[in-house]
Amino acid sequence: MITHSNCFLCKHTLPEWHTAIESNSQLINFKKGEVIFKEGDTVNGYYFIHSGKVKVHKQWGSDKELIIKFAAEGDVLGHRAIGNNQHYPVSATAIEPVSVCFISTTFFQTSLKVNNELTYQMMLFYAKELQDAELSMRNMVHMDVKSRIVDALLKIKSLFGVTNEGFINTVLSRQDIASYAGTTYETLFKVLNELVKDQFIRLDGKNILIINDARLKDMIRTRE
């Protein structure tokens, strides 16, 4: 395996450690819709995304899921199981073809001990994860459903960017957007139509174009 410049592991380890990474890693490709790991599975290692997009989700009730975050190139998967947790607390599923570098738990722990920069960057990564989780929890409690949907659209756009035509640079199912916003498909459908009518967004099939970010952010503020 050749080290990847945008791989979190390769990027934050010593150049002389890259040979060890090549010897102790595995490049794995997943098709769209394929499960990378499932909530409750025994932890066997960590996944560093080289390309593609992934949804990280958790069972919500008996028949629903809550999407905790979306991950893309340069992100880490499986890190929530670090420490004494022997089972993945969340699931990860490819939402488009994905390529990852997989390493075992043992090798990752060795890498942390050898590479100070990797340890520091992981600490910053965990800190941001915690901040994002706290903000999401706060939004779930204090925002109404329309604001949560708008906030979800803005986050998705910020993470994935836009196409040359201005559409969000990924095509998500309406159910995935609803699960990310903590609502139902029916409510999402209704709110999207309202946003189109009020000229906040434009739809082209499953593609979404946010016409004016500032207007949407102002709408959230006025509804809080």
Z-matrix of the N, CA and C atoms (Angstrom, degrees):
N
C 1 1.461
C 2 1.521 1 110.45
N 3 1.342 2 117.16 1 135.72
C 4 1.460 3 122.07 2 178.08
C 5 1.519 4 108.39 3 -93.38
N 6 1.342 5 116.74 4 134.56
C 7 1.462 6 119.70 5 -178.99
C 8 1.523 7 109.95 6 -63.06
N 9 1.312 8 115.55 7 149.00
C 10 1.460 9 123.04 8 -174.12
C 11 1.521 10 108.86 9 -112.27
N 12 1.336 11 116.75 10 129.12
C 13 1.468 12 120.88 11 -173.76
C 14 1.518 13 113.07 12 -63.38
N 15 1.345 14 117.99 13 -28.56
C 16 1.457 15 120.60 14 -178.93
C 17 1.527 16 113.19 15 -96.91
N 18 1.321 17 116.79 16 3.91
C 19 1.462 18 120.91 17 176.98
C 20 1.526 19 108.80 18 -73.97
N 21 1.326 20 116.90 19 127.38
C 22 1.469 21 121.63 20 -178.00
C 23 1.521 22 110.62 21 -54.13
N 24 1.320 23 117.18 22 -42.24
C 25 1.464 24 121.86 23 -177.41
C 26 1.525 25 111.27 24 -66.11
N 27 1.325 26 116.80 25 -48.84
C 28 1.474 27 120.49 26 -179.25
C 29 1.527 28 111.71 27 -66.22
N 30 1.314 29 115.55 28 -37.43
C 31 1.462 30 121.68 29 -175.34
C 32 1.517 31 112.38 30 -65.36
N 33 1.342 32 117.39 31 -31.95
C 34 1.461 33 120.76 32 -172.47
C 35 1.531 34 113.63 33 -114.41
N 36 1.320 35 116.42 34 21.45
C 37 1.467 36 119.86 35 175.51
C 38 1.524 37 109.77 36 -118.33
N 39 1.312 38 115.79 37 160.90
C 40 1.459 39 121.83 38 -179.81
C 41 1.528 40 110.22 39 -63.52
N 42 1.339 41 118.22 40 143.31
C 43 1.471 42 120.42 41 179.44
C 44 1.527 43 112.64 42 -53.98
N 45 1.336 44 115.95 43 -37.82
C 46 1.464 45 119.15 44 -179.53
C 47 1.531 46 112.65 45 -70.62
N 48 1.339 47 117.14 46 -12.53
C 49 1.461 48 121.14 47 178.17
C 50 1.528 49 111.90 48 -85.29
N 51 1.323 50 116.58 49 -13.02
C 52 1.461 51 120.40 50 -175.73
C 53 1.527 52 112.73 51 -64.68
N 54 1.318 53 116.76 52 -30.93
C 55 1.465 54 119.45 53 176.25
C 56 1.524 55 110.47 54 -63.45
N 57 1.339 56 115.64 55 -39.90
C 58 1.467 57 120.27 56 177.75
C 59 1.528 58 110.44 57 -65.45
N 60 1.334 59 116.50 58 -37.83
C 61 1.468 60 120.28 59 178.03
C 62 1.527 61 110.01 60 -62.55
N 63 1.327 62 116.43 61 -45.17
C 64 1.463 63 120.34 62 179.90
C 65 1.525 64 111.68 63 -59.67
N 66 1.336 65 115.70 64 -36.01
C 67 1.469 66 120.43 65 -177.45
C 68 1.522 67 112.96 66 -79.27
N 69 1.343 68 116.48 67 -21.47
C 70 1.466 69 120.16 68 -172.84
C 71 1.522 70 113.68 69 -118.57
N 72 1.315 71 117.03 70 15.72
C 73 1.465 72 120.10 71 -178.69
C 74 1.518 73 110.65 72 -123.61
N 75 1.307 74 114.02 73 164.91
C 76 1.463 75 120.85 74 179.94
C 77 1.517 76 108.66 75 -137.33
N 78 1.319 77 117.22 76 128.86
C 79 1.461 78 121.30 77 176.48
C 80 1.523 79 108.36 78 -87.05
N 81 1.342 80 115.99 79 121.54
C 82 1.468 81 120.91 80 -177.09
C 83 1.527 82 109.25 81 -123.38
N 84 1.309 83 116.25 82 135.66
C 85 1.460 84 121.74 83 177.18
C 86 1.529 85 109.92 84 -109.26
N 87 1.327 86 115.36 85 138.30
C 88 1.461 87 121.68 86 178.81
C 89 1.528 88 109.45 87 -122.30
N 90 1.316 89 115.93 88 140.50
C 91 1.456 90 120.71 89 176.20
C 92 1.529 91 110.04 90 -81.75
N 93 1.326 92 115.86 91 161.93
C 94 1.461 93 120.62 92 175.43
C 95 1.524 94 109.84 93 -56.45
N 96 1.339 95 116.44 94 129.55
C 97 1.453 96 121.49 95 179.57
C 98 1.515 97 114.17 96 90.01
N 99 1.333 98 117.25 97 -8.03
C 100 1.463 99 120.57 98 -178.30
C 101 1.526 100 110.34 99 -80.22
N 102 1.327 101 116.11 100 138.66
C 103 1.464 102 121.80 101 -179.87
C 104 1.525 103 109.55 102 -81.37
N 105 1.335 104 116.51 103 127.31
C 106 1.467 105 121.92 104 178.36
C 107 1.524 106 109.62 105 -82.36
N 108 1.314 107 115.97 106 -47.92
C 109 1.467 108 121.49 107 167.62
C 110 1.520 109 107.81 108 -153.28
N 111 1.326 110 115.67 109 158.37
C 112 1.456 111 121.26 110 -173.01
C 113 1.519 112 111.08 111 -117.57
N 114 1.318 113 115.28 112 144.12
C 115 1.467 114 121.86 113 176.39
C 116 1.530 115 109.82 114 -52.16
N 117 1.330 116 116.10 115 126.48
C 118 1.457 117 120.80 116 -179.15
C 119 1.516 118 114.08 117 96.76
N 120 1.354 119 117.10 118 -15.15
C 121 1.465 120 119.91 119 177.31
C 122 1.529 121 110.32 120 -64.92
N 123 1.314 122 116.41 121 149.93
C 124 1.460 123 120.99 122 175.79
C 125 1.524 124 109.72 123 -67.20
N 126 1.322 125 116.75 124 133.49
C 127 1.465 126 121.72 125 -179.50
C 128 1.524 127 109.81 126 -66.59
N 129 1.326 128 115.78 127 128.77
C 130 1.466 129 119.20 128 176.85
C 131 1.519 130 113.23 129 -125.76
N 132 1.335 131 117.26 130 -4.90
C 133 1.454 132 119.01 131 178.06
C 134 1.517 133 112.85 132 162.21
N 135 1.341 134 114.55 133 -165.00
C 136 1.458 135 122.24 134 -174.81
C 137 1.524 136 109.71 135 -124.20
N 138 1.321 137 115.65 136 151.06
C 139 1.456 138 122.16 137 -176.53
C 140 1.527 139 109.42 138 -121.93
N 141 1.325 140 116.37 139 127.39
C 142 1.461 141 122.09 140 179.05
C 143 1.524 142 107.69 141 -113.46
N 144 1.332 143 116.09 142 118.30
C 145 1.465 144 120.99 143 -172.54
C 146 1.527 145 111.18 144 -75.89
N 147 1.337 146 115.61 145 123.01
C 148 1.461 147 121.80 146 174.79
C 149 1.527 148 111.00 147 -90.47
N 150 1.327 149 116.25 148 -39.34
C 151 1.462 150 120.66 149 179.31
C 152 1.523 151 109.26 150 -157.50
N 153 1.334 152 114.86 151 157.39
C 154 1.462 153 119.81 152 178.93
C 155 1.516 154 113.23 153 96.43
N 156 1.325 155 114.99 154 178.74
C 157 1.461 156 121.63 155 -175.86
C 158 1.530 157 110.04 156 -130.14
N 159 1.325 158 114.71 157 145.93
C 160 1.465 159 121.90 158 -173.32
C 161 1.521 160 109.60 159 -135.25
N 162 1.332 161 116.87 160 144.18
C 163 1.464 162 119.93 161 169.69
C 164 1.525 163 108.47 162 -104.15
N 165 1.332 164 115.25 163 136.04
C 166 1.464 165 122.21 164 176.71
C 167 1.517 166 106.22 165 -106.88
N 168 1.330 167 117.19 166 120.51
C 169 1.463 168 119.24 167 -170.14
C 170 1.521 169 111.82 168 -140.83
N 171 1.328 170 113.91 169 164.24
C 172 1.461 171 121.23 170 -176.36
C 173 1.522 172 109.40 171 -137.96
N 174 1.311 173 115.86 172 146.47
C 175 1.464 174 120.64 173 177.21
C 176 1.524 175 110.10 174 -61.90
N 177 1.325 176 116.64 175 133.90
C 178 1.464 177 122.05 176 -178.23
C 179 1.524 178 106.99 177 -127.96
N 180 1.307 179 116.57 178 100.56
C 181 1.451 180 120.17 179 -174.15
C 182 1.518 181 109.76 180 76.75
N 183 1.308 182 116.39 181 -160.39
C 184 1.465 183 120.31 182 -174.85
C 185 1.523 184 113.55 183 -84.25
N 186 1.347 185 117.02 184 -26.37
C 187 1.460 186 118.24 185 -173.49
C 188 1.525 187 114.09 186 -137.97
N 189 1.321 188 117.53 187 17.18
C 190 1.461 189 120.42 188 -179.21
C 191 1.520 190 109.91 189 -126.30
N 192 1.337 191 115.07 190 163.40
C 193 1.455 192 119.92 191 174.85
C 194 1.523 193 109.33 192 -129.75
N 195 1.317 194 115.29 193 151.77
C 196 1.457 195 122.05 194 175.08
C 197 1.517 196 106.98 195 -115.92
N 198 1.332 197 116.72 196 121.66
C 199 1.459 198 119.98 197 176.91
C 200 1.520 199 108.21 198 -82.23
N 201 1.310 200 115.79 199 117.55
C 202 1.458 201 122.03 200 -176.66
C 203 1.518 202 110.86 201 -78.73
N 204 1.325 203 116.38 202 -41.21
C 205 1.461 204 120.46 203 -179.46
C 206 1.521 205 109.25 204 -163.26
N 207 1.325 206 114.69 205 166.02
C 208 1.455 207 121.38 206 168.73
C 209 1.523 208 107.40 207 -110.48
N 210 1.312 209 116.36 208 145.38
C 211 1.461 210 121.36 209 -179.16
C 212 1.524 211 109.09 210 -125.64
N 213 1.341 212 115.26 211 151.26
C 214 1.461 213 120.26 212 -177.67
C 215 1.525 214 109.66 213 -142.38
N 216 1.315 215 115.64 214 -169.33
C 217 1.466 216 122.30 215 -178.67
C 218 1.531 217 111.50 216 -49.02
N 219 1.334 218 116.45 217 129.72
C 220 1.456 219 121.60 218 179.68
C 221 1.511 220 114.24 219 94.36
N 222 1.341 221 117.48 220 -9.33
C 223 1.466 222 120.94 221 -179.05
C 224 1.530 223 111.54 222 -87.33
N 225 1.339 224 114.56 223 167.54
C 226 1.459 225 122.76 224 -179.31
C 227 1.525 226 109.00 225 -115.17
N 228 1.318 227 116.85 226 139.91
C 229 1.463 228 122.43 227 175.24
C 230 1.525 229 109.46 228 -123.39
N 231 1.321 230 115.52 229 146.41
C 232 1.459 231 120.09 230 178.42
C 233 1.510 232 113.64 231 93.77
N 234 1.324 233 116.43 232 -5.59
C 235 1.469 234 121.27 233 -176.16
C 236 1.524 235 112.66 234 -70.10
N 237 1.328 236 117.40 235 -20.07
C 238 1.468 237 119.55 236 -179.46
C 239 1.521 238 112.00 237 -68.54
N 240 1.312 239 116.78 238 -11.39
C 241 1.467 240 120.34 239 -179.03
C 242 1.526 241 112.56 240 -98.80
N 243 1.332 242 117.52 241 9.36
C 244 1.458 243 120.03 242 -178.61
C 245 1.527 244 110.15 243 -65.46
N 246 1.318 245 116.82 244 152.30
C 247 1.466 246 120.91 245 -179.68
C 248 1.514 247 110.99 246 94.99
N 249 1.325 248 116.03 247 -138.83
C 250 1.463 249 120.48 248 -175.65
C 251 1.523 250 113.92 249 -89.30
N 252 1.340 251 116.36 250 -2.60
C 253 1.465 252 119.65 251 -179.94
C 254 1.531 253 109.33 252 -74.37
N 255 1.307 254 117.63 253 112.69
C 256 1.463 255 121.99 254 -175.84
C 257 1.529 256 113.44 255 -91.76
N 258 1.331 257 116.41 256 1.43
C 259 1.465 258 120.18 257 179.99
C 260 1.528 259 109.52 258 -133.00
N 261 1.319 260 115.55 259 143.14
C 262 1.462 261 119.36 260 178.39
C 263 1.528 262 109.42 261 -65.66
N 264 1.351 263 118.14 262 126.80
C 265 1.464 264 120.72 263 -179.22
C 266 1.529 265 113.16 264 -82.66
N 267 1.339 266 116.38 265 -7.06
C 268 1.464 267 121.82 266 -179.49
C 269 1.524 268 108.73 267 -138.61
N 270 1.325 269 115.13 268 170.47
C 271 1.469 270 121.48 269 173.94
C 272 1.520 271 109.43 270 -109.85
N 273 1.327 272 116.38 271 157.09
C 274 1.465 273 121.67 272 175.45
C 275 1.527 274 108.22 273 -133.03
N 276 1.340 275 115.94 274 128.52
C 277 1.461 276 121.29 275 -176.65
C 278 1.523 277 109.81 276 -132.54
N 279 1.320 278 117.28 277 135.33
C 280 1.464 279 121.64 278 178.60
C 281 1.527 280 109.97 279 -69.98
N 282 1.335 281 117.05 280 130.92
C 283 1.465 282 120.39 281 175.90
C 284 1.528 283 110.68 282 -102.41
N 285 1.335 284 115.47 283 -1.53
C 286 1.454 285 124.09 284 170.01
C 287 1.533 286 105.77 285 -158.98
N 288 1.333 287 120.12 286 170.81
C 289 1.465 288 119.18 287 178.52
C 290 1.532 289 111.48 288 -53.20
N 291 1.317 290 115.83 289 132.40
C 292 1.467 291 121.99 290 -173.44
C 293 1.526 292 110.52 291 -128.88
N 294 1.326 293 115.57 292 141.10
C 295 1.461 294 122.02 293 174.21
C 296 1.521 295 108.07 294 -121.16
N 297 1.332 296 117.10 295 128.03
C 298 1.465 297 120.90 296 -178.44
C 299 1.525 298 110.70 297 -130.91
N 300 1.328 299 114.34 298 154.86
C 301 1.461 300 122.18 299 169.62
C 302 1.525 301 106.39 300 -99.47
N 303 1.319 302 116.73 301 121.92
C 304 1.462 303 121.21 302 -179.22
C 305 1.521 304 109.83 303 -107.33
N 306 1.350 305 116.04 304 133.63
C 307 1.465 306 120.66 305 174.02
C 308 1.524 307 108.90 306 -132.69
N 309 1.307 308 116.01 307 153.82
C 310 1.462 309 120.90 308 -178.98
C 311 1.523 310 110.81 309 -73.00
N 312 1.308 311 115.70 310 159.99
C 313 1.464 312 121.48 311 177.30
C 314 1.524 313 110.70 312 -58.83
N 315 1.310 314 117.01 313 -42.96
C 316 1.468 315 121.40 314 -178.38
C 317 1.521 316 111.45 315 -61.56
N 318 1.338 317 117.05 316 -45.36
C 319 1.465 318 119.62 317 -179.46
C 320 1.522 319 111.12 318 -68.07
N 321 1.320 320 117.05 319 -35.85
C 322 1.464 321 119.49 320 178.13
C 323 1.523 322 110.53 321 -63.82
N 324 1.309 323 117.47 322 -43.47
C 325 1.462 324 121.10 323 178.90
C 326 1.524 325 111.00 324 -63.40
N 327 1.323 326 116.96 325 -39.36
C 328 1.467 327 120.67 326 175.98
C 329 1.526 328 110.52 327 -63.75
N 330 1.327 329 116.54 328 -41.06
C 331 1.468 330 121.41 329 179.25
C 332 1.522 331 111.20 330 -61.30
N 333 1.331 332 116.79 331 -38.87
C 334 1.466 333 120.83 332 178.34
C 335 1.523 334 111.15 333 -63.86
N 336 1.316 335 116.67 334 -39.27
C 337 1.465 336 121.13 335 -178.37
C 338 1.525 337 111.98 336 -70.06
N 339 1.317 338 116.48 337 -32.71
C 340 1.465 339 121.25 338 -176.46
C 341 1.527 340 112.02 339 -86.32
N 342 1.324 341 117.35 340 -33.18
C 343 1.467 342 122.16 341 -172.42
C 344 1.524 343 111.40 342 -112.03
N 345 1.317 344 116.37 343 101.38
C 346 1.465 345 120.96 344 -178.66
C 347 1.524 346 112.22 345 -61.76
N 348 1.327 347 116.59 346 -38.10
C 349 1.461 348 120.07 347 -178.65
C 350 1.526 349 110.98 348 -64.90
N 351 1.322 350 116.97 349 -38.27
C 352 1.463 351 120.91 350 177.61
C 353 1.521 352 110.19 351 -62.95
N 354 1.323 353 116.78 352 -43.78
C 355 1.467 354 121.05 353 179.02
C 356 1.522 355 110.70 354 -61.25
N 357 1.339 356 116.28 355 -43.90
C 358 1.469 357 121.29 356 179.99
C 359 1.532 358 110.77 357 -64.03
N 360 1.329 359 116.98 358 -45.43
C 361 1.462 360 120.62 359 -178.93
C 362 1.525 361 111.51 360 -66.64
N 363 1.336 362 117.30 361 -34.35
C 364 1.464 363 120.09 362 175.83
C 365 1.523 364 110.55 363 -66.34
N 366 1.331 365 116.72 364 -37.11
C 367 1.461 366 120.65 365 177.36
C 368 1.532 367 110.02 366 -62.11
N 369 1.340 368 116.84 367 -44.38
C 370 1.463 369 120.80 368 177.87
C 371 1.528 370 110.69 369 -64.65
N 372 1.326 371 116.09 370 -38.46
C 373 1.465 372 121.69 371 179.11
C 374 1.523 373 110.76 372 -61.86
N 375 1.341 374 116.22 373 -45.74
C 376 1.465 375 120.76 374 178.79
C 377 1.526 376 111.08 375 -65.36
N 378 1.329 377 116.85 376 -38.26
C 379 1.466 378 120.55 377 179.79
C 380 1.529 379 110.33 378 -62.03
N 381 1.335 380 116.69 379 -43.29
C 382 1.467 381 120.14 380 178.82
C 383 1.528 382 110.85 381 -66.93
N 384 1.343 383 116.35 382 -39.16
C 385 1.463 384 119.98 383 177.07
C 386 1.527 385 110.62 384 -58.81
N 387 1.327 386 116.10 385 -42.52
C 388 1.463 387 120.96 386 -179.83
C 389 1.523 388 110.74 387 -65.92
N 390 1.334 389 116.76 388 -44.08
C 391 1.464 390 120.76 389 178.62
C 392 1.526 391 110.93 390 -61.12
N 393 1.332 392 116.08 391 -44.39
C 394 1.467 393 120.41 392 179.78
C 395 1.528 394 111.22 393 -64.03
N 396 1.340 395 116.37 394 -39.53
C 397 1.467 396 120.77 395 179.79
C 398 1.524 397 110.74 396 -65.47
N 399 1.337 398 116.13 397 -41.63
C 400 1.465 399 120.20 398 179.12
C 401 1.523 400 110.91 399 -65.03
N 402 1.339 401 116.81 400 -40.10
C 403 1.461 402 120.81 401 179.06
C 404 1.526 403 110.61 402 -66.73
N 405 1.331 404 116.71 403 -41.23
C 406 1.468 405 120.19 404 178.58
C 407 1.520 406 111.20 405 -62.92
N 408 1.330 407 116.32 406 -39.60
C 409 1.459 408 120.54 407 178.63
C 410 1.526 409 110.44 408 -65.18
N 411 1.319 410 115.21 409 -41.57
C 412 1.463 411 120.24 410 178.80
C 413 1.527 412 110.39 411 -63.64
N 414 1.343 413 117.03 412 -43.68
C 415 1.462 414 121.10 413 179.94
C 416 1.524 415 111.75 414 -64.68
N 417 1.332 416 116.76 415 -38.17
C 418 1.459 417 121.19 416 -179.77
C 419 1.531 418 111.08 417 -62.55
N 420 1.336 419 115.64 418 -32.93
C 421 1.465 420 120.78 419 -177.76
C 422 1.525 421 111.62 420 -84.76
N 423 1.336 422 116.89 421 -42.96
C 424 1.464 423 120.60 422 -169.37
C 425 1.530 424 114.90 423 -98.86
N 426 1.322 425 118.63 424 -20.52
C 427 1.461 426 120.17 425 -179.07
C 428 1.521 427 110.85 426 -91.07
N 429 1.334 428 116.10 427 144.35
C 430 1.455 429 118.44 428 171.36
C 431 1.530 430 108.38 429 -77.37
N 432 1.312 431 117.01 430 171.64
C 433 1.461 432 120.33 431 -170.76
C 434 1.529 433 112.15 432 -64.78
N 435 1.334 434 117.93 433 -36.15
C 436 1.463 435 119.73 434 -179.90
C 437 1.521 436 110.52 435 -65.16
N 438 1.326 437 116.77 436 -41.87
C 439 1.464 438 120.63 437 178.54
C 440 1.521 439 111.11 438 -64.80
N 441 1.332 440 117.00 439 -38.00
C 442 1.467 441 120.09 440 179.04
C 443 1.529 442 111.01 441 -64.59
N 444 1.316 443 116.41 442 -38.77
C 445 1.463 444 120.08 443 178.94
C 446 1.525 445 110.45 444 -66.80
N 447 1.319 446 116.57 445 -44.31
C 448 1.469 447 120.67 446 177.73
C 449 1.525 448 110.48 447 -61.62
N 450 1.324 449 116.35 448 -44.61
C 451 1.466 450 121.15 449 178.69
C 452 1.527 451 110.68 450 -60.68
N 453 1.324 452 116.84 451 -40.45
C 454 1.470 453 121.18 452 178.59
C 455 1.525 454 111.00 453 -62.85
N 456 1.329 455 117.26 454 -43.10
C 457 1.466 456 120.81 455 179.13
C 458 1.524 457 111.30 456 -62.69
N 459 1.328 458 116.75 457 -42.15
C 460 1.466 459 120.71 458 179.26
C 461 1.528 460 111.42 459 -64.94
N 462 1.327 461 116.96 460 -39.51
C 463 1.468 462 120.79 461 178.58
C 464 1.525 463 111.01 462 -65.85
N 465 1.321 464 116.43 463 -42.43
C 466 1.465 465 120.78 464 -179.83
C 467 1.526 466 110.05 465 -63.12
N 468 1.327 467 116.25 466 -42.21
C 469 1.464 468 120.19 467 178.16
C 470 1.521 469 110.68 468 -64.01
N 471 1.326 470 117.44 469 -42.73
C 472 1.463 471 121.74 470 -179.60
C 473 1.526 472 111.18 471 -62.49
N 474 1.327 473 117.07 472 -38.86
C 475 1.463 474 121.11 473 -177.93
C 476 1.524 475 112.31 474 -74.24
N 477 1.327 476 117.57 475 -45.19
C 478 1.458 477 120.75 476 -170.99
C 479 1.526 478 114.41 477 -99.80
N 480 1.347 479 117.46 478 -12.67
C 481 1.452 480 119.49 479 -179.11
C 482 1.525 481 111.80 480 75.87
N 483 1.333 482 115.25 481 -167.11
C 484 1.469 483 120.37 482 -177.02
C 485 1.526 484 110.88 483 -129.95
N 486 1.321 485 115.16 484 160.39
C 487 1.462 486 121.89 485 175.65
C 488 1.527 487 109.00 486 -80.15
N 489 1.325 488 116.28 487 176.81
C 490 1.468 489 120.40 488 177.30
C 491 1.525 490 111.57 489 -61.13
N 492 1.331 491 115.86 490 -26.21
C 493 1.474 492 120.01 491 179.69
C 494 1.526 493 112.09 492 -86.79
N 495 1.331 494 117.35 493 -5.64
C 496 1.462 495 120.64 494 177.77
C 497 1.516 496 115.28 495 97.15
N 498 1.337 497 117.64 496 -2.30
C 499 1.462 498 120.30 497 178.38
C 500 1.531 499 110.25 498 -77.25
N 501 1.335 500 116.13 499 150.26
C 502 1.463 501 120.14 500 175.84
C 503 1.526 502 108.59 501 -55.25
N 504 1.338 503 115.78 502 132.84
C 505 1.464 504 121.37 503 -169.81
C 506 1.534 505 113.28 504 -81.95
N 507 1.290 506 116.25 505 44.40
C 508 1.463 507 122.56 506 168.97
C 509 1.521 508 107.36 507 -164.08
N 510 1.312 509 116.16 508 149.35
C 511 1.462 510 120.38 509 179.42
C 512 1.523 511 107.88 510 -109.12
N 513 1.325 512 115.50 511 107.38
C 514 1.461 513 121.54 512 179.45
C 515 1.521 514 109.71 513 -102.18
N 516 1.310 515 115.99 514 147.50
C 517 1.461 516 119.18 515 174.39
C 518 1.527 517 108.45 516 -67.78
N 519 1.311 518 115.89 517 153.33
C 520 1.465 519 119.66 518 177.69
C 521 1.532 520 110.15 519 -61.20
N 522 1.335 521 116.83 520 -34.08
C 523 1.462 522 120.01 521 179.44
C 524 1.526 523 110.88 522 -65.49
N 525 1.333 524 117.51 523 -38.99
C 526 1.466 525 120.13 524 178.69
C 527 1.528 526 111.11 525 -65.35
N 528 1.323 527 117.15 526 -40.33
C 529 1.467 528 119.55 527 177.84
C 530 1.522 529 109.86 528 -64.23
N 531 1.330 530 116.46 529 -42.12
C 532 1.465 531 120.68 530 178.35
C 533 1.524 532 110.70 531 -61.82
N 534 1.324 533 117.06 532 -43.23
C 535 1.469 534 121.15 533 -179.85
C 536 1.522 535 111.15 534 -65.86
N 537 1.317 536 117.50 535 -32.24
C 538 1.467 537 122.02 536 178.04
C 539 1.527 538 110.77 537 -71.49
N 540 1.334 539 116.32 538 -35.15
C 541 1.467 540 120.88 539 -179.27
C 542 1.525 541 112.33 540 -87.02
N 543 1.319 542 117.35 541 -5.31
C 544 1.460 543 120.64 542 -180.00
C 545 1.515 544 112.88 543 71.54
N 546 1.345 545 115.70 544 43.19
C 547 1.459 546 119.53 545 -179.66
C 548 1.529 547 109.32 546 -141.40
N 549 1.325 548 116.06 547 -171.53
C 550 1.462 549 120.66 548 -178.88
C 551 1.528 550 110.60 549 -99.65
N 552 1.315 551 115.30 550 162.46
C 553 1.462 552 121.15 551 177.55
C 554 1.528 553 110.32 552 -59.22
N 555 1.331 554 116.31 553 -43.12
C 556 1.465 555 120.98 554 -177.20
C 557 1.525 556 111.58 555 -62.68
N 558 1.336 557 116.49 556 -42.41
C 559 1.468 558 120.31 557 179.61
C 560 1.519 559 110.48 558 -67.22
N 561 1.328 560 117.08 559 -41.36
C 562 1.470 561 120.55 560 178.13
C 563 1.520 562 110.36 561 -60.28
N 564 1.318 563 117.06 562 -45.57
C 565 1.467 564 121.83 563 -179.42
C 566 1.530 565 110.33 564 -57.43
N 567 1.324 566 115.93 565 -44.47
C 568 1.464 567 121.10 566 -179.95
C 569 1.522 568 111.52 567 -64.29
N 570 1.334 569 117.17 568 -45.89
C 571 1.470 570 121.19 569 -177.59
C 572 1.529 571 110.94 570 -67.22
N 573 1.327 572 118.08 571 -40.44
C 574 1.466 573 120.17 572 178.14
C 575 1.523 574 110.82 573 -59.94
N 576 1.322 575 117.17 574 -41.61
C 577 1.466 576 120.54 575 178.06
C 578 1.524 577 111.37 576 -64.14
N 579 1.335 578 116.99 577 -37.47
C 580 1.467 579 120.83 578 176.37
C 581 1.525 580 110.85 579 -64.29
N 582 1.338 581 116.43 580 -41.23
C 583 1.466 582 120.76 581 -179.59
C 584 1.525 583 111.32 582 -67.33
N 585 1.333 584 116.71 583 -34.77
C 586 1.463 585 120.71 584 175.69
C 587 1.526 586 109.85 585 -66.70
N 588 1.325 587 116.42 586 -46.29
C 589 1.465 588 121.81 587 -179.37
C 590 1.522 589 111.54 588 -59.67
N 591 1.340 590 116.48 589 -38.79
C 592 1.467 591 121.44 590 -179.27
C 593 1.526 592 112.54 591 -86.86
N 594 1.330 593 116.93 592 6.50
C 595 1.470 594 124.29 593 176.70
C 596 1.534 595 113.26 594 60.61
N 597 1.329 596 115.52 595 37.70
C 598 1.463 597 120.51 596 171.94
C 599 1.532 598 110.37 597 -88.32
N 600 1.343 599 115.91 598 -34.24
C 601 1.459 600 121.05 599 -178.91
C 602 1.523 601 109.73 600 -137.40
N 603 1.340 602 114.99 601 166.70
C 604 1.462 603 121.22 602 173.48
C 605 1.519 604 107.93 603 -130.74
N 606 1.324 605 116.99 604 140.39
C 607 1.459 606 122.07 605 -179.51
C 608 1.521 607 110.66 606 -113.85
N 609 1.322 608 115.23 607 142.67
C 610 1.461 609 121.99 608 172.81
C 611 1.523 610 106.47 609 -138.18
N 612 1.333 611 116.31 610 91.61
C 613 1.456 612 119.88 611 -170.60
C 614 1.523 613 108.85 612 66.48
N 615 1.338 614 116.20 613 -125.68
C 616 1.462 615 120.27 614 177.64
C 617 1.530 616 112.50 615 -88.20
N 618 1.324 617 116.97 616 -5.39
C 619 1.465 618 121.21 617 -179.37
C 620 1.522 619 110.85 618 -78.50
N 621 1.341 620 115.35 619 141.60
C 622 1.466 621 121.31 620 -177.79
C 623 1.525 622 109.75 621 -124.43
N 624 1.314 623 116.40 622 131.01
C 625 1.461 624 122.51 623 175.27
C 626 1.521 625 108.58 624 -117.82
N 627 1.316 626 116.54 625 122.26
C 628 1.464 627 121.00 626 175.53
C 629 1.522 628 107.21 627 -87.21
N 630 1.319 629 116.71 628 117.06
C 631 1.462 630 121.60 629 -173.76
C 632 1.519 631 111.62 630 -70.77
N 633 1.329 632 116.71 631 -41.57
C 634 1.465 633 120.05 632 -177.78
C 635 1.524 634 109.34 633 -148.96
N 636 1.337 635 116.63 634 107.38
C 637 1.465 636 120.99 635 -178.60
C 638 1.522 637 111.83 636 -59.24
N 639 1.329 638 116.20 637 -43.05
C 640 1.467 639 120.94 638 -175.04
C 641 1.524 640 111.26 639 -61.14
N 642 1.326 641 116.92 640 -39.88
C 643 1.471 642 120.25 641 179.62
C 644 1.523 643 110.97 642 -63.49
N 645 1.335 644 116.42 643 -40.04
C 646 1.462 645 119.64 644 179.13
C 647 1.528 646 110.95 645 -67.05
N 648 1.325 647 116.12 646 -40.84
C 649 1.469 648 119.56 647 178.60
C 650 1.528 649 110.57 648 -64.21
N 651 1.328 650 116.21 649 -38.98
C 652 1.470 651 120.22 650 177.34
C 653 1.525 652 110.49 651 -64.40
N 654 1.324 653 116.56 652 -38.43
C 655 1.456 654 120.23 653 179.67
C 656 1.526 655 110.84 654 -62.49
N 657 1.338 656 116.66 655 -40.64
C 658 1.466 657 120.39 656 177.84
C 659 1.520 658 110.07 657 -61.98
N 660 1.339 659 116.37 658 -45.32
C 661 1.477 660 120.54 659 -178.22
C 662 1.522 661 111.67 660 -62.00
N 663 1.326 662 117.06 661 -40.50
C 664 1.465 663 119.72 662 -177.41
C 665 1.526 664 112.18 663 -71.77
N 666 1.344 665 117.46 664 -19.39
C 667 1.462 666 120.95 665 -178.44
C 668 1.520 667 112.54 666 -94.45
N 669 1.342 668 117.56 667 -7.56
C 670 1.467 669 120.39 668 -179.63
C 671 1.524 670 110.93 669 -78.27
